[in-house]
Every structure is written in C-alpha cells, then in structure tokens.
Amino acid sequence: MVPEVMRAMVLTGHGGIDKLVYREDYPVPSLASGQVLISVKASSVNNTDINTRTGWYSPGVTGALTPEIGLRGLQQEDADMTWDRNPLGFPRVQGAAIAGEIVAVGEGVPADRTGERVIVDPVIRDARLPRWARGVVFVGSECDGGYAEYAAVAAENAFPVRTELSDAELACFPCAYSTAEEMLQRTQVHEGETVLVTGASGGVGSANVQLARLRGARVVAVAGASKEAAVRELGADFFIPREEGDLAGAVHRLVGERSVDVVADVTGGPALTDMLRVLRRGGRYVTGGAIAGPVPPIDLRDLIYKDLTMIGVANPERDSFVELVRHIESGELRPVVDKVFPLRELPRAHEYFVRKAHVGKVVIAVSE
C-alpha cells in the first residue's frame, strides 16, 4: 500500500547545500492521467542538480562551477537561474536520475505495468515542437525527481529494463549516459574514428568513453592525473592529464596533428581553443556541459576554415534512451559506482561530488 507521506530531500531555494532540507512528512505525489508512480530505489548526483541548486545556469555567471560555488551557491538572485532560463518553483525535489519499481498507475495506463522495474528518461517532451526543442520539462527541475521515496512521471518516460545490474548501477544511466549517447549519436561517431573525451572520469565523460569504444572508435581521454588507471580501465586508448596545460600539443604527440574526428566535451573553459585546434577538417565538436567555464575563448578561424560542426546537447531525444536501454540489457555497459550515500546524507553527497575526486557516479540509495 502506498502511504500518504514519504521521506524526501527538498530544495527550498537557490543557494548552498543548506537549502537541502530532509523531511519525513513530504506528501506522496498524486497521479495525473498518463502517469505512473515509482517507488524510487536509487538516484544519482548529476551536474544539473548542482547547477540548478546554486543558480549557476544564470547568464550572469561567467566562471567555472567551483567547489566553493557548489557548497555555498551564488550570491545573486536572478529570475533565470535554471537550464531553460525560467523561474523554478519551490519547494522542489531534485534528482534527475530515477531507478525503481512502478507501484501504481494513473488513468489510461495499463494496470499490468505495476511491478515493472524501470529507469526514467528525465526529459519530458512536447512532440508538437521542433525536433531538438521538444524537451520542455526536466525531471528534478520543472517537476519533482528522485531524491524521494516516490516519484510520479509520464508513463512513456518509465522504461522497463531487464538486467542483473543493481539499483545503484541502474541509477547511473539516466541523465549522464543518455546525454553521452545523444552526444555521440548527433556527431555520428563510427568505427575507426578518433574521439577526444574531456571530463573523462565524471558521469557523462566516463559514459562517453564507454559508448565511443562500443562504436569502435579510438578514445583520447582527458581527466585529472590521479584518475588515469580508472579511465584507462573504462576503455580509453590514450590518456592526457588535465594538468598538462598544452592540450593541443599532447594530442599531437599521441595521435598526430589535427587528427581528431570528434570532440565530446563536458568541461568547456579555456581549453576550448585547443579542442577546436586538434579537430581535423570537417570535424565535429559537441558539448554537454561547461563546468570549467561557460564563456571560453574561441578562434573562429578554426571553426570557419576547417568547416567544423558545433553542437550543443541539453535534452537527449527518446531514441537515445531507447538505445541506452538496449545497451544495458545486452550487458554491454556497466557503470562505475564511486560511492553510495543514503538519502538523508544527500548534502554530504553534494559536498563530495563538487570536490570532483570521484570516478564515475555518486549514487543516492533512497530505499532503506
């Protein structure tokens, strides 16, 4: 039987980790037509959770998402501090990644879906909009997410998954892996190509390494020097320490000058100039994040005279999530779970996450 109240970590406003309030009397969400109610087993921490809480998405922010910002938030109040530049309603249950079990269904949803083990595509779409503008609601931002015992989501976004992976492992896939899959689909990465992956030790970055290797691509990974062994274990063919400084020179020494077909970037920052420099003519650059700095320098001569393509990814398409589930069920993917925190310790998980010492995913165990 579904209770009337639940345990939840509630975001009460933009700011530091003190804005996360643990409650044991938060109302269980009611179901609208076409929705399912999920008993959340696990969630995971993603950059979008930190970006939203701190207000880092605001156009007034031009610097990197530092550990200090991640802990204390930004000392400003703008109306446009979310990914789509619209005000966020509070209180809000964050958590873009949900793994769990359907325990109830709303009107219009087949009753036999009850009991399904599912992961949730966090992008709620409006099919009437143009192809890459359809993502209008993001789970954990415009609607409540997985930092609670129960979550109500559109039935079409709850994907049944048949796998022996644990709940903690399943919670790694939504958001991070679906973003990476979309990045590689849009750039059409294929066998024999060379892909430069930045932030290769994080959630999206580690997924990019694995998914590029599944496509038969050669991977040049960039991450902190201390994480080399772990990143190579993911499948990276070459490794460049982030501390190297001269990214273009390092790529040249390892694989040749202007030898990269695709840059899959999640960091942005000053290194963007080098990322474009190492791309061959007709190469593709795709970004799904900018935690090292959202307003980097860019040499337009590389973009123009090498006929490069630049792509931004915020809301993956449904097809990417379908393909991701296929990879999971085939056993081709196994995520790296760095550390698991109980729900009541979510602030500590955020603190651990923003210090960027982890490899893979930081997971929140919701069920006790």
C-alpha positions as CSV (number, residue, x, y, z in Angstrom):
1,M,0.0,0.0,0.0
2,V,1.3,3.5,-0.9
3,P,1.5,5.8,2.1
4,E,0.3,9.4,2.2
5,V,3.7,10.8,3.2
6,M,7.3,9.9,2.4
7,R,10.9,10.7,3.1
8,A,12.3,13.3,0.7
9,M,15.2,15.8,0.4
10,V,13.6,19.1,-0.5
11,L,15.3,22.0,-2.2
12,T,13.9,25.2,-0.6
13,G,15.6,27.8,-2.8
14,H,18.7,28.6,-4.8
15,G,21.9,28.6,-2.8
16,G,24.2,26.4,-0.8
17,I,23.7,22.9,0.5
18,D,21.8,24.4,3.4
19,K,18.9,24.8,1.0
20,L,18.5,21.0,1.0
21,V,16.1,20.0,3.8
22,Y,15.4,16.4,4.8
23,R,11.8,15.6,5.6
24,E,9.9,12.5,6.6
25,D,6.4,14.1,6.1
26,Y,6.5,15.2,2.5
27,P,3.3,14.3,0.5
28,V,3.5,11.4,-1.8
29,P,2.7,12.7,-5.3
30,S,-0.7,12.1,-6.7
31,L,-1.1,10.6,-10.2
32,A,-2.3,12.5,-13.2
33,S,-3.7,10.8,-16.3
34,G,-0.9,9.0,-18.2
35,Q,1.5,8.9,-15.2
36,V,3.0,6.1,-13.2
37,L,4.1,6.2,-9.5
38,I,7.5,4.8,-8.9
39,S,9.0,3.6,-5.7
40,V,12.4,5.0,-6.0
41,K,15.2,2.6,-5.1
42,A,18.2,4.8,-6.1
43,S,19.1,8.1,-7.7
44,S,22.4,9.6,-8.6
45,V,24.0,13.0,-8.4
46,N,24.4,14.9,-11.7
47,N,25.9,18.3,-12.5
48,T,22.4,19.6,-13.4
49,D,21.4,19.1,-9.7
50,I,24.3,21.3,-8.6
51,N,23.8,23.8,-11.4
52,T,20.2,24.2,-10.6
53,R,20.6,24.4,-6.8
54,T,23.4,27.0,-7.0
55,G,21.8,29.1,-9.8
56,W,24.9,28.5,-12.0
57,Y,22.8,28.4,-15.1
58,S,22.2,32.2,-14.8
59,P,23.6,34.1,-17.8
60,G,25.2,36.5,-15.2
61,V,27.6,33.7,-14.2
62,T,30.7,33.5,-16.4
63,G,33.1,31.5,-14.3
64,A,33.7,27.8,-13.6
65,L,31.5,25.8,-11.2
66,T,34.0,25.7,-8.4
67,P,33.7,23.6,-5.2
68,E,33.0,26.8,-3.3
69,I,30.1,27.7,-5.5
70,G,28.9,24.1,-5.2
71,L,28.9,24.3,-1.5
72,R,27.7,27.9,-0.9
73,G,25.8,28.8,-4.0
74,L,25.9,32.1,-5.8
75,Q,25.3,35.4,-4.0
76,Q,22.7,36.6,-6.5
77,E,19.0,36.2,-7.3
78,D,18.0,36.2,-10.9
79,A,14.8,35.0,-12.4
80,D,16.6,32.9,-15.0
81,M,18.8,30.6,-12.9
82,T,17.6,27.3,-14.5
83,W,18.7,25.4,-17.6
84,D,15.9,27.0,-19.7
85,R,16.1,30.4,-18.1
86,N,12.7,30.2,-16.4
87,P,12.0,30.6,-12.7
88,L,12.0,27.5,-10.6
89,G,9.1,26.7,-8.2
90,F,10.0,25.8,-4.6
91,P,9.9,23.5,-2.8
92,R,11.3,21.1,-5.3
93,V,12.5,17.5,-5.1
94,Q,15.6,17.3,-7.3
95,G,17.2,14.1,-8.7
96,A,17.2,13.8,-12.5
97,A,18.1,10.1,-12.3
98,I,15.5,7.5,-11.1
99,A,15.7,3.8,-10.8
100,G,12.9,1.9,-9.2
101,E,9.6,0.0,-9.5
102,I,6.2,1.1,-10.7
103,V,3.7,0.7,-7.8
104,A,0.6,2.5,-9.2
105,V,-0.7,3.7,-12.5
106,G,-2.8,6.7,-13.5
107,E,-5.8,6.8,-15.8
108,G,-5.0,5.5,-19.3
109,V,-2.0,3.4,-18.2
110,P,-2.3,-0.4,-18.4
111,A,-2.6,-1.9,-14.9
112,D,-0.1,-4.6,-15.8
113,R,2.7,-2.1,-15.7
114,T,2.5,-2.3,-11.9
115,G,5.6,-4.2,-10.7
116,E,7.8,-3.3,-13.6
117,R,11.5,-2.5,-12.8
118,V,12.2,0.8,-14.6
119,I,14.6,3.6,-15.2
120,V,13.3,7.0,-16.1
121,D,14.1,9.2,-19.1
122,P,14.3,12.6,-17.4
123,V,13.3,14.6,-20.5
124,I,9.5,15.3,-20.7
125,R,8.8,16.3,-24.3
126,D,6.2,18.2,-26.4
127,A,6.0,16.4,-29.7
128,R,4.4,19.5,-31.3
129,L,7.7,21.4,-31.1
130,P,10.7,21.2,-33.5
131,R,12.9,18.2,-33.2
132,W,15.5,19.5,-30.7
133,A,13.3,21.9,-28.9
134,R,10.8,19.2,-27.6
135,G,12.3,18.9,-24.2
136,V,10.2,21.3,-22.1
137,V,10.3,19.7,-18.6
138,F,13.3,18.1,-16.9
139,V,12.8,15.7,-14.0
140,G,14.1,17.2,-10.8
141,S,13.8,20.7,-12.2
142,E,10.4,21.6,-13.6
143,C,8.9,18.6,-11.8
144,D,9.9,16.5,-8.8
145,G,12.5,13.9,-9.2
146,G,14.3,11.0,-7.5
147,Y,15.5,12.4,-4.2
148,A,12.4,11.0,-2.5
149,E,10.8,7.6,-1.9
150,Y,8.2,8.1,-4.6
151,A,8.1,9.9,-7.9
152,A,5.3,10.5,-10.4
153,V,6.4,10.6,-14.1
154,A,4.8,10.2,-17.5
155,A,4.3,6.5,-18.3
156,E,6.2,6.8,-21.6
157,N,9.3,8.0,-19.7
158,A,9.4,5.0,-17.5
159,F,11.4,2.3,-19.4
160,P,11.2,-1.3,-18.3
161,V,14.7,-2.8,-18.0
162,R,15.7,-6.4,-17.7
163,T,19.1,-6.7,-16.2
164,E,21.1,-8.1,-13.3
165,L,22.6,-4.8,-12.5
166,S,21.9,-3.4,-9.1
167,D,19.6,-0.5,-8.3
168,A,22.7,1.7,-7.6
169,E,24.2,0.8,-11.0
170,L,20.9,1.4,-12.8
171,A,20.6,4.9,-11.2
172,C,23.9,5.9,-13.0
173,F,22.3,5.7,-16.5
174,P,19.5,8.4,-16.7
175,C,20.9,11.9,-17.4
176,A,24.6,11.1,-17.7
177,Y,24.6,8.1,-20.1
178,S,21.6,9.4,-22.1
179,T,23.4,12.7,-22.6
180,A,26.5,10.9,-23.7
181,E,24.6,8.6,-26.1
182,E,22.9,11.7,-27.6
183,M,26.3,13.4,-28.0
184,L,27.7,10.5,-29.9
185,Q,24.5,10.0,-32.0
186,R,24.4,13.6,-33.1
187,T,28.0,13.6,-34.1
188,Q,27.6,10.2,-35.8
189,V,30.7,8.6,-34.2
190,H,31.6,5.4,-36.0
191,E,34.2,2.7,-36.2
192,G,37.8,3.8,-36.8
193,E,37.3,7.5,-35.8
194,T,39.2,9.2,-33.1
195,V,37.2,10.9,-30.3
196,L,38.6,13.3,-27.7
197,V,36.7,13.0,-24.4
198,T,37.0,15.7,-21.8
199,G,36.0,15.2,-18.1
200,A,36.5,11.5,-18.8
201,S,36.3,10.5,-15.1
202,G,32.9,12.0,-14.5
203,G,29.4,10.7,-15.2
204,V,28.9,11.9,-18.8
205,G,32.6,11.7,-19.6
206,S,33.0,8.1,-18.4
207,A,29.9,7.2,-20.4
208,N,31.4,8.9,-23.5
209,V,34.5,6.8,-23.2
210,Q,32.5,3.5,-22.9
211,L,29.9,4.4,-25.6
212,A,32.6,5.6,-28.1
213,R,34.5,2.3,-27.6
214,L,31.3,0.4,-28.2
215,R,31.2,2.1,-31.6
216,G,34.7,1.0,-32.4
217,A,36.2,4.5,-32.0
218,R,39.7,5.3,-30.7
219,V,39.4,7.3,-27.5
220,V,41.7,10.0,-26.2
221,A,40.6,10.8,-22.7
222,V,41.3,13.9,-20.6
223,A,41.0,13.8,-16.8
224,G,42.9,14.5,-13.6
225,A,46.3,12.8,-13.5
226,S,45.3,10.7,-10.4
227,K,42.5,9.1,-12.3
228,E,44.5,7.7,-15.2
229,A,44.3,4.0,-14.3
230,A,40.5,4.2,-13.7
231,V,39.9,6.0,-17.0
232,R,42.0,3.5,-18.9
233,E,40.0,0.7,-17.3
234,L,36.9,2.2,-18.9
235,G,38.5,1.7,-22.3
236,A,40.5,4.8,-23.1
237,D,43.2,4.2,-25.7
238,F,45.2,7.3,-24.7
239,F,45.2,9.5,-21.6
240,I,46.1,13.2,-21.2
241,P,46.3,14.6,-17.7
242,R,44.1,17.7,-17.3
243,E,47.1,19.3,-15.6
244,E,49.1,19.0,-18.8
245,G,48.1,22.5,-19.9
246,D,49.0,22.2,-23.6
247,L,46.1,20.0,-24.8
248,A,46.8,20.5,-28.5
249,G,50.5,19.6,-28.0
250,A,49.6,16.5,-26.1
251,V,47.1,15.3,-28.7
252,H,49.7,16.0,-31.4
253,R,52.3,13.8,-29.7
254,L,49.9,11.0,-29.1
255,V,47.8,10.7,-32.2
256,G,49.0,13.3,-34.7
257,E,48.2,16.9,-35.6
258,R,44.6,17.7,-36.4
259,S,43.8,14.0,-36.1
260,V,40.6,14.1,-34.0
261,D,37.3,13.5,-35.7
262,V,35.0,14.3,-32.8
263,V,35.5,16.2,-29.5
264,A,32.9,15.1,-26.9
265,D,33.3,17.9,-24.3
266,V,31.6,18.4,-20.9
267,T,34.0,21.0,-19.4
268,G,34.4,24.0,-21.7
269,G,36.7,26.6,-20.2
270,P,39.9,27.9,-21.7
271,A,40.8,24.6,-23.3
272,L,38.1,25.0,-25.9
273,T,40.6,26.8,-28.2
274,D,42.8,23.7,-28.2
275,M,39.8,21.4,-28.6
276,L,38.9,23.1,-31.9
277,R,42.5,23.2,-33.0
278,V,43.0,19.5,-32.8
279,L,40.0,18.7,-34.9
280,R,40.6,17.7,-38.5
281,R,38.9,19.4,-41.4
282,G,35.2,18.6,-41.3
283,G,35.4,17.5,-37.6
284,R,32.6,17.7,-35.1
285,Y,32.5,19.3,-31.7
286,V,29.7,18.5,-29.3
287,T,29.2,19.8,-25.8
288,G,27.0,18.7,-22.9
289,G,28.5,20.8,-20.1
290,A,30.8,23.7,-19.2
291,I,31.8,23.3,-15.6
292,A,35.3,24.7,-16.3
293,G,33.8,27.9,-17.7
294,P,30.7,28.7,-19.8
295,V,32.3,31.7,-21.6
296,P,35.5,30.4,-23.1
297,P,37.7,31.9,-25.8
298,I,37.2,30.6,-29.4
299,D,39.3,31.1,-32.5
300,L,36.7,31.4,-35.3
301,R,39.3,30.7,-37.9
302,D,39.3,27.0,-36.8
303,L,35.6,26.9,-37.0
304,I,35.4,28.6,-40.4
305,Y,38.4,27.4,-42.3
306,K,38.2,23.8,-41.2
307,D,34.4,23.7,-41.8
308,L,33.7,22.4,-38.3
309,T,30.3,21.5,-36.9
310,M,29.5,22.6,-33.3
311,I,26.6,21.0,-31.5
312,G,25.0,21.7,-28.1
313,V,23.1,18.9,-26.2
314,A,20.8,19.7,-23.3
315,N,17.8,17.4,-23.9
316,P,18.5,14.0,-25.4
317,E,15.9,12.5,-27.8
318,R,13.8,9.5,-26.9
319,D,15.7,7.4,-29.4
320,S,18.9,7.8,-27.4
321,F,17.3,6.5,-24.3
322,V,15.9,3.5,-26.3
323,E,19.4,2.7,-27.5
324,L,20.8,3.1,-24.0
325,V,18.3,0.6,-22.6
326,R,19.3,-1.8,-25.4
327,H,23.0,-1.5,-24.4
328,I,22.1,-2.1,-20.7
329,E,20.0,-5.2,-21.4
330,S,22.7,-6.6,-23.7
331,G,25.2,-6.4,-21.0
332,E,27.5,-4.1,-23.0
333,L,27.6,-1.4,-20.3
334,R,28.5,-1.5,-16.6
335,P,28.8,1.9,-14.9
336,V,31.3,2.8,-12.3
337,V,29.7,3.5,-8.9
338,D,32.2,5.5,-7.0
339,K,30.3,5.9,-3.7
340,V,26.8,5.4,-2.3
341,F,25.1,7.8,0.2
342,P,21.8,7.3,2.0
343,L,19.1,9.8,1.1
344,R,19.4,11.7,4.5
345,E,23.1,12.3,3.7
346,L,22.4,14.0,0.3
347,P,24.1,17.3,1.4
348,R,27.2,15.3,2.2
349,A,27.0,13.6,-1.2
350,H,26.7,17.0,-2.9
351,E,29.8,18.2,-1.0
352,Y,31.7,15.1,-2.1
353,F,30.6,15.5,-5.7
354,V,31.6,19.1,-6.1
355,R,35.1,18.4,-5.0
356,K,35.5,16.2,-8.1
357,A,37.6,13.5,-6.5
358,H,35.3,10.7,-7.7
359,V,35.4,8.5,-10.8
360,G,32.1,7.5,-12.3
361,K,28.9,8.2,-10.4
362,V,27.9,9.2,-6.9
363,V,24.7,7.4,-6.0
364,I,21.9,8.0,-3.6
365,A,20.3,4.9,-2.0
366,V,16.7,6.0,-1.4
367,S,15.2,2.7,-0.1
368,E,16.3,1.8,3.4
